[in-house]
């Protein structure tokens, strides 16, 4: 899949010049992959219009399932001028990371963690009400994307009252093998109780618990995830089977 999403979003926003408009029309008519990407962007825009967080999660989950089934490919990073769309779309970005191939150890718990943990893609923020926060967040996310996790933590930690910062602090701690601090960061996200990162935070916290051999706590959390409408309910069931 090519990086067409910026062009598609400009088309949706009616912000193309004549040459770009003609190119998009030809792509829509002649390129099935581009047409699918266009429909994906439209569907996500419609999903974001739903203000209820629970319904929004379900809409994005359904979009991901449909496109994974229809195209057989993984949804790539979406580019959009609206910062709130990028933040909301994180619900499906969770599925974009590459599976880690580094082996942290030879124990059963390590093997399970390595099998199910995926590096999270960073989101794109282009505008919010706080320009200073945006500047810091953009820098920290860029550092995270470039695997400069400790440097990213130092910036994220300045904004620990923000859910996005806490979520990525947790992910950065995982990448630096500090699983106890990662758990605390994800718990902060969970304690907030009303944000688009709840499902991801539950999942990553469970994996961290497994990594620390805290099987009882991990099992309890995984059972909760499995019974829920979480994006990770199926994976939770697989992990529960693996740790028996």
C-alpha positions as CSV (number, residue, x, y, z in Angstrom):
1,X,0.0,0.0,0.0
2,X,1.4,3.4,-1.0
3,X,1.4,6.5,1.1
4,X,-1.7,8.1,-0.4
5,X,-3.5,9.2,2.7
6,X,-2.3,12.8,2.7
7,X,-3.6,13.2,-0.9
8,X,-6.9,11.5,0.0
9,X,-7.4,13.8,3.0
10,X,-6.8,16.8,0.8
11,X,-9.4,15.4,-1.6
12,X,-11.9,14.9,1.2
13,X,-11.2,18.5,2.4
14,X,-11.6,19.9,-1.2
15,X,-8.1,21.2,-0.9
16,X,-6.5,20.0,-4.2
17,X,-5.3,22.0,-7.1
18,X,-6.6,21.1,-10.6
19,X,-3.8,18.7,-11.4
20,X,-4.1,16.9,-8.1
21,X,-7.8,16.6,-8.5
22,X,-7.5,15.1,-11.9
23,X,-5.0,12.6,-10.6
24,X,-7.2,11.5,-7.8
25,X,-10.2,11.1,-10.1
26,X,-8.1,8.8,-12.3
27,X,-6.8,6.8,-9.4
28,X,-10.3,6.3,-8.0
29,X,-11.5,5.1,-11.4
30,X,-8.5,2.9,-12.3
31,X,-6.7,1.8,-9.1
32,X,-8.7,-0.5,-6.8
33,X,-6.1,-0.2,-4.0
34,X,-6.4,3.6,-4.0
35,X,-10.2,3.3,-4.0
36,X,-10.1,1.1,-0.9
37,X,-7.7,3.5,0.8
38,X,-10.2,6.4,0.0
39,X,-13.1,4.4,1.4
40,X,-11.1,3.7,4.5
41,X,-10.4,7.4,5.1
42,X,-14.1,8.2,4.6
43,X,-15.2,5.5,7.0
44,X,-12.8,6.7,9.7
45,X,-13.9,10.3,9.3
46,X,-17.5,9.2,9.8
47,X,-16.5,7.1,12.8
48,X,-14.7,10.1,14.4
49,X,-18.0,12.1,14.0
50,X,-19.5,9.9,16.7
51,X,-18.9,11.6,20.1
52,X,-19.6,8.7,22.3
53,X,-16.2,7.1,23.1
54,X,-17.6,3.5,23.4
55,X,-19.3,3.7,20.0
56,X,-16.3,5.2,18.5
57,X,-14.1,2.3,19.6
58,X,-16.6,-0.1,18.2
59,X,-16.8,1.7,14.9
60,X,-13.0,1.8,14.5
61,X,-12.8,-1.9,15.5
62,X,-15.3,-2.8,12.9
63,X,-13.5,-0.7,10.2
64,X,-10.3,-2.5,11.0
65,X,-11.9,-5.9,10.8
66,X,-13.6,-5.2,7.5
67,X,-10.5,-3.8,5.8
68,X,-8.3,-6.6,7.1
69,X,-10.7,-9.1,5.7
70,X,-11.3,-7.3,2.4
71,X,-7.8,-6.3,1.5
72,X,-5.6,-8.9,3.3
73,X,-3.3,-6.1,4.2
74,X,-2.5,-4.1,7.4
75,X,-3.8,-0.5,7.6
76,X,-0.9,1.9,7.3
77,X,-0.4,5.2,9.2
78,X,-3.1,7.8,8.3
79,X,-2.2,11.4,7.7
80,X,-4.8,14.0,8.5
81,X,-4.9,17.7,9.3
82,X,-7.2,17.2,12.2
83,X,-5.2,16.3,15.3
84,X,-8.3,14.8,17.0
85,X,-8.7,12.3,14.1
86,X,-5.1,11.2,14.5
87,X,-5.6,10.8,18.3
88,X,-8.7,8.8,17.8
89,X,-7.3,6.6,15.1
90,X,-4.8,5.3,17.6
91,X,-7.3,2.7,18.4
92,X,-6.5,1.0,15.1
93,X,-2.8,2.0,15.0
94,X,-2.2,-0.5,17.7
95,X,-2.1,-3.2,15.0
96,X,0.6,-1.6,12.9
97,X,3.8,-2.3,14.8
98,X,6.3,-4.9,13.8
99,X,6.6,-8.0,16.0
100,X,9.8,-7.8,18.1
101,X,12.3,-10.4,17.1
102,X,14.7,-9.8,20.0
103,X,14.6,-12.5,22.6
104,X,14.7,-11.2,26.2
105,X,15.1,-14.6,27.7
106,X,14.4,-18.2,27.4
107,X,11.6,-18.7,30.0
108,X,8.0,-19.5,29.0
109,X,6.8,-16.1,30.1
110,X,9.5,-14.4,28.0
111,X,8.5,-16.5,25.0
112,X,4.8,-15.5,25.4
113,X,5.7,-11.8,25.8
114,X,7.9,-11.9,22.7
115,X,5.2,-13.7,20.7
116,X,2.4,-11.2,21.5
117,X,4.1,-7.9,22.0
118,X,4.2,-5.5,19.1
119,X,6.0,-2.2,18.9
120,X,3.3,0.6,18.8
121,X,3.4,3.1,16.0
122,X,3.4,6.7,17.0
123,X,0.4,8.9,16.2
124,X,0.6,12.2,14.4
125,X,-0.4,15.4,16.1
126,X,-0.7,18.6,14.0
127,X,-2.8,21.0,16.1
128,X,-4.5,21.3,19.5
129,X,-5.4,24.1,21.9
130,X,-2.0,24.1,23.6
131,X,0.8,24.9,21.1
132,X,3.6,24.3,23.7
133,X,2.2,20.9,24.5
134,X,2.0,20.1,20.8
135,X,5.6,21.0,20.2
136,X,6.8,18.8,23.1
137,X,4.5,16.0,22.1
138,X,5.6,16.1,18.4
139,X,9.2,16.0,19.5
140,X,8.7,13.2,21.9
141,X,6.7,11.1,19.4
142,X,9.5,11.7,16.8
143,X,12.1,10.5,19.3
144,X,9.9,7.4,20.1
145,X,9.5,6.7,16.4
146,X,13.3,6.7,16.0
147,X,13.8,4.3,18.9
148,X,15.3,7.1,21.1
149,X,13.1,5.9,24.0
150,X,15.0,7.4,27.0
151,X,15.0,10.8,25.4
152,X,11.3,10.5,24.6
153,X,10.6,9.6,28.2
154,X,12.3,12.7,29.4
155,X,9.8,14.8,27.4
156,X,6.7,12.7,27.9
157,X,7.3,12.8,31.7
158,X,6.9,16.6,31.7
159,X,3.2,16.1,30.7
160,X,2.1,13.2,32.9
161,X,-1.3,14.9,33.3
162,X,-1.9,13.9,29.7
163,X,-3.2,10.5,28.7
164,X,-1.2,10.4,25.5
165,X,2.0,11.1,27.4
166,X,1.3,8.4,30.0
167,X,0.5,5.9,27.3
168,X,3.8,6.5,25.4
169,X,5.7,6.6,28.7
170,X,4.5,3.1,29.3
171,X,5.5,2.0,25.8
172,X,8.9,3.6,26.1
173,X,9.5,1.9,29.4
174,X,8.7,-1.5,27.8
175,X,11.2,-0.7,25.0
176,X,13.8,0.0,27.7
177,X,12.9,-3.1,29.6
178,X,11.6,-1.2,32.6
179,X,8.4,-3.2,33.0
180,X,7.4,-2.2,36.5
181,X,7.4,1.5,35.5
182,X,5.5,0.6,32.4
183,X,2.8,-1.0,34.4
184,X,2.5,2.2,36.6
185,X,2.1,4.3,33.5
186,X,-0.5,2.1,31.9
187,X,-2.4,2.1,35.2
188,X,-2.5,5.9,35.2
189,X,-4.2,5.6,31.8
190,X,-6.7,3.1,33.1
191,X,-7.4,5.2,36.2
192,X,-8.4,8.0,33.9
193,X,-11.2,5.7,32.8
194,X,-12.5,7.6,29.8
195,X,-10.1,7.8,26.9
196,X,-9.3,6.0,23.7
197,X,-6.2,4.2,25.1
198,X,-8.0,2.0,27.7
199,X,-7.9,-1.2,25.7
200,X,-4.3,-0.7,24.7
201,X,-3.3,0.1,28.2
202,X,-5.0,-3.1,29.5
203,X,-3.3,-5.2,26.9
204,X,0.2,-3.9,27.4
205,X,-0.2,-4.0,31.2
206,X,-1.1,-7.7,31.0
207,X,1.9,-8.4,28.8
208,X,4.2,-6.6,31.3
209,X,2.7,-8.6,34.1
210,X,3.5,-11.8,32.2
211,X,7.0,-10.6,31.5
212,X,7.5,-10.1,35.3
213,X,6.1,-13.6,35.9
214,X,3.1,-12.1,37.8
215,X,0.9,-14.8,36.3
216,X,-2.1,-14.5,38.7
217,X,-2.5,-10.8,38.1
218,X,-2.0,-11.2,34.4
219,X,-4.6,-14.0,34.2
220,X,-7.2,-11.9,36.0
221,X,-6.6,-8.9,33.6
222,X,-6.6,-11.2,30.5
223,X,-9.9,-12.8,31.5
224,X,-11.4,-9.3,31.8
225,X,-10.1,-8.4,28.4
226,X,-11.3,-11.7,26.9
227,X,-14.9,-11.1,28.1
228,X,-15.0,-7.5,26.9
229,X,-15.5,-5.9,23.5
230,X,-11.8,-5.0,23.4
231,X,-9.7,-5.1,20.2
232,X,-7.6,-7.7,22.1
233,X,-10.2,-10.1,23.3
234,X,-9.1,-12.8,20.9
235,X,-5.4,-12.4,21.7
236,X,-6.2,-12.4,25.4
237,X,-7.8,-15.8,25.0
238,X,-4.7,-17.1,23.1
239,X,-2.4,-15.8,25.8
240,X,-4.5,-17.4,28.5
241,X,-4.2,-20.7,26.7
242,X,-0.4,-20.2,26.4
243,X,0.2,-19.6,30.1
244,X,-1.7,-22.6,31.3
